[in-house]
Every structure is written in C-alpha cells, then in structure tokens.
C-alpha cells in the first residue's frame, strides 16, 4: 500500500509542478491565484497521503497548508476589491 501512496503523491506533485508554470506565465492575476490555490490543495493532498503512509505529523502540516491557502484567497479577493 505504501507504493500506491508514493505513486499517487508523485502524480499530485507533478500536477503541482504544472501549476507552478501557470503561476509564472499566467496572463492575469486571477490565473495566478487559482494556481496558488492548486498548490495549497496539492500540498494538503500530499501531506494526507504521507499521513496514510505512517507519518502522523503530516496531518498538522496539511492543516497549516489548508489554512494558508484559505487566507491567501481571502487576501487576494480583498486586494482586488480595493483596486476597483
């Protein structure tokens, strides 16, 4: 089962790497923010897969990633509303 978790975590990390390209090349700020949300979600997924593999501290890290992603989204929306 650990090999399965490793393969799935590798796939999630691959999709996160594609999201990094979108952050660098995104034509608009909204595209970049959605890619940043993908990074947060991918980080949570990888940490939860690590927790399933036996690393119990990964649950705390996953929770921190989820909170940071939510705060980043709120900060982005607030800053975009101030610009308009």
Backbone as JSON, one array per atom type, in Angstrom:
{
  "sequence": "XXXXXXXXXXXXXXXXXXXXXXXXXXXXXXXXXXXXXXXXXXXXXXXXXXXXXXXXXXXXXXXXXXXXXXXXXXXXXXXXXXXX",
  "N": [[0.82, -1.2, 0.0], [2.05, 1.2, 0.6], [3.57, 1.76, -1.66], [1.61, 2.42, -3.48], [0.64, 4.82, -2.34], [2.93, 6.36, -2.69], [3.13, 6.52, -5.49], [0.75, 7.9, -6.13], [1.22, 10.28, -4.71], [3.41, 11.23, -6.14], [2.18, 11.75, -8.61], [0.41, 13.79, -7.88], [2.25, 15.73, -7.1], [3.4, 16.2, -9.58], [1.28, 17.45, -10.95], [1.14, 19.74, -9.42], [3.58, 20.89, -10.07], [3.08, 21.6, -12.71], [1.21, 23.55, -12.18], [2.88, 25.47, -11.06], [4.19, 26.43, -13.29], [2.08, 27.75, -14.48], [1.68, 29.78, -12.65], [3.96, 31.31, -13.04], [3.68, 32.07, -15.74], [1.12, 32.99, -16.08], [-1.43, 34.94, -17.57], [-3.09, 36.74, -16.23], [-3.84, 38.1, -12.96], [-5.79, 36.61, -11.67], [-5.55, 34.06, -12.76], [-3.09, 33.35, -11.76], [-3.66, 33.28, -9.03], [-5.49, 31.17, -8.87], [-3.8, 29.08, -9.55], [-2.11, 29.17, -7.37], [-3.89, 28.36, -5.41], [-4.21, 25.75, -6.28], [-1.66, 24.8, -5.65], [-1.8, 24.89, -2.86], [-3.87, 23.03, -2.38], [-2.76, 20.75, -3.53], [-0.56, 20.43, -1.86], [-1.82, 19.85, 0.56], [-3.01, 17.41, -0.16], [-0.76, 15.77, -0.65], [0.42, 15.76, 1.87], [-1.59, 14.49, 3.37], [-1.57, 12.02, 2.14], [0.95, 11.22, 2.95], [0.43, 11.02, 5.64], [-1.26, 8.85, 5.61], [0.58, 6.96, 4.98], [1.95, 6.62, 7.3], [3.24, 8.75, 8.56], [2.54, 10.66, 11.06], [2.7, 13.34, 11.84], [2.27, 14.74, 9.57], [-0.38, 15.38, 9.24], [-0.82, 17.68, 10.75], [0.73, 19.5, 9.29], [-0.64, 19.46, 6.88], [-3.04, 20.64, 7.66], [-2.11, 23.2, 8.27], [-1.28, 24.01, 5.69], [-3.79, 24.1, 4.43], [-5.06, 26.16, 5.86], [-3.37, 28.34, 5.25], [-3.74, 28.52, 2.47], [-6.44, 29.23, 2.35], [-6.38, 31.73, 3.68], [-4.75, 33.13, 1.9], [-6.39, 33.25, -0.36], [-8.5, 34.85, 0.58], [-7.1, 37.22, 1.14], [-6.29, 37.89, -1.44], [-8.76, 38.4, -2.73], [-9.67, 40.58, -1.24], [-7.69, 42.47, -1.84], [-8.04, 42.77, -4.59], [-10.61, 43.86, -4.68], [-10.16, 46.36, -3.59], [-8.69, 47.6, -5.56], [-10.5, 48.13, -7.54]],
  "CA": [[0.0, 0.0, 0.0], [2.91, 2.38, 0.61], [3.96, 2.04, -3.04], [0.47, 3.12, -4.08], [0.66, 6.2, -1.83], [4.07, 7.03, -3.3], [2.79, 6.8, -6.88], [-0.27, 8.95, -6.13], [1.86, 11.52, -4.28], [4.21, 11.68, -7.27], [1.27, 12.32, -9.6], [-0.07, 15.08, -7.35], [3.36, 16.67, -7.19], [3.55, 16.55, -10.99], [0.26, 18.46, -11.28], [1.53, 20.98, -8.74], [4.66, 21.48, -10.87], [2.43, 22.25, -13.85], [0.62, 24.77, -11.63], [3.95, 26.46, -10.89], [4.39, 27.05, -14.6], [0.96, 28.68, -14.69], [1.92, 30.96, -11.8], [4.99, 32.13, -13.67], [3.31, 32.55, -17.06], [-0.3, 33.34, -16.14], [-1.61, 36.28, -18.12], [-3.81, 37.62, -15.32], [-3.66, 37.79, -11.55], [-6.74, 35.58, -11.27], [-4.95, 32.79, -13.14], [-2.02, 33.06, -10.8], [-4.26, 32.93, -7.74], [-6.05, 29.81, -8.97], [-2.68, 28.16, -9.49], [-1.66, 29.14, -5.98], [-4.85, 27.51, -4.71], [-3.84, 24.39, -6.65], [-0.5, 24.43, -4.84], [-2.26, 24.6, -1.5], [-4.63, 21.78, -2.39], [-1.81, 19.67, -3.77], [0.22, 20.25, -0.63], [-2.68, 19.14, 1.52], [-3.17, 16.03, -0.62], [0.48, 15.03, -0.44], [0.6, 15.56, 3.31], [-2.53, 13.47, 3.83], [-1.05, 10.73, 1.67], [2.05, 10.87, 3.84], [-0.17, 10.59, 6.9], [-1.74, 7.49, 5.37], [1.76, 6.11, 4.93], [2.51, 6.42, 8.63], [3.82, 9.96, 9.12], [1.38, 11.27, 11.71], [2.85, 14.8, 11.93], [1.87, 15.33, 8.3], [-1.74, 15.9, 9.36], [-0.69, 19.07, 11.2], [1.25, 20.27, 8.18], [-1.74, 19.57, 5.92], [-3.96, 21.63, 8.19], [-1.48, 24.51, 8.09], [-1.37, 24.34, 4.26], [-5.18, 24.45, 4.12], [-5.33, 27.49, 6.41], [-2.63, 29.33, 4.47], [-4.39, 28.67, 1.17], [-7.68, 29.99, 2.56], [-6.02, 33.12, 3.96], [-4.24, 33.73, 0.66], [-7.54, 33.55, -1.23], [-9.2, 36.0, 1.16], [-6.27, 38.4, 0.93], [-6.34, 38.23, -2.87], [-10.06, 38.99, -3.04], [-9.72, 41.9, -0.62], [-6.83, 43.4, -2.58], [-8.66, 43.04, -5.9], [-11.74, 44.75, -4.47], [-9.65, 47.71, -3.32], [-8.2, 48.16, -6.82], [-11.62, 48.52, -8.42]],
  "C": [[0.86, 1.26, 0.0], [3.38, 2.74, -0.79], [2.84, 2.79, -3.76], [0.45, 4.58, -3.64], [1.8, 6.99, -2.48], [3.77, 7.4, -4.75], [1.76, 7.94, -6.97], [0.34, 10.29, -5.72], [2.73, 12.09, -5.4], [3.35, 12.33, -8.35], [0.76, 13.68, -9.15], [1.04, 16.12, -7.43], [3.63, 17.09, -8.64], [2.53, 17.6, -11.4], [0.56, 19.79, -10.6], [2.66, 21.67, -9.51], [4.1, 22.18, -12.1], [1.77, 23.56, -13.38], [1.66, 25.85, -11.4], [4.25, 27.17, -12.21], [3.3, 28.08, -14.87], [1.12, 29.92, -13.82], [2.93, 31.88, -12.46], [4.52, 32.77, -14.97], [1.86, 33.03, -17.17], [-0.51, 34.76, -16.64], [-2.3, 37.25, -17.15], [-3.56, 37.18, -13.88], [-4.59, 36.68, -11.08], [-6.22, 34.19, -11.62], [-3.86, 32.38, -12.16], [-2.59, 32.65, -9.44], [-4.85, 31.54, -7.76], [-4.93, 28.77, -8.95], [-2.11, 28.07, -8.08], [-2.6, 28.3, -5.12], [-4.58, 26.03, -5.02], [-2.64, 23.92, -5.86], [-0.9, 24.1, -3.41], [-3.0, 23.29, -1.41], [-3.72, 20.59, -2.62], [-0.94, 19.39, -2.56], [-0.56, 19.5, 0.43], [-2.81, 17.67, 1.13], [-1.92, 15.21, -0.37], [0.71, 14.78, 1.05], [-0.36, 14.5, 3.86], [-2.14, 12.09, 3.33], [0.12, 10.28, 2.52], [1.52, 10.4, 5.2], [-0.73, 9.18, 6.77], [-0.61, 6.49, 5.32], [2.44, 5.95, 6.27], [3.14, 7.64, 9.26], [2.7, 10.77, 9.75], [1.49, 12.8, 11.82], [2.41, 15.49, 10.65], [0.45, 15.88, 8.35], [-1.71, 17.36, 9.81], [-0.2, 19.98, 10.09], [0.16, 20.49, 7.12], [-2.75, 20.61, 6.38], [-3.4, 23.04, 8.04], [-1.52, 24.95, 6.63], [-2.79, 24.79, 3.9], [-5.52, 25.84, 4.64], [-4.61, 28.58, 5.62], [-3.27, 29.57, 3.1], [-5.68, 29.49, 1.3], [-7.38, 31.46, 2.84], [-5.5, 33.83, 2.72], [-5.39, 34.1, -0.27], [-8.31, 34.77, -0.72], [-8.41, 37.28, 0.94], [-6.29, 38.84, -0.52], [-7.65, 38.93, -3.21], [-10.16, 40.4, -2.46], [-8.86, 42.9, -1.39], [-7.4, 43.72, -3.95], [-9.86, 43.97, -5.76], [-11.29, 46.18, -4.21], [-9.16, 48.39, -4.59], [-9.32, 48.69, -7.68], [-12.48, 49.57, -7.83]]
}
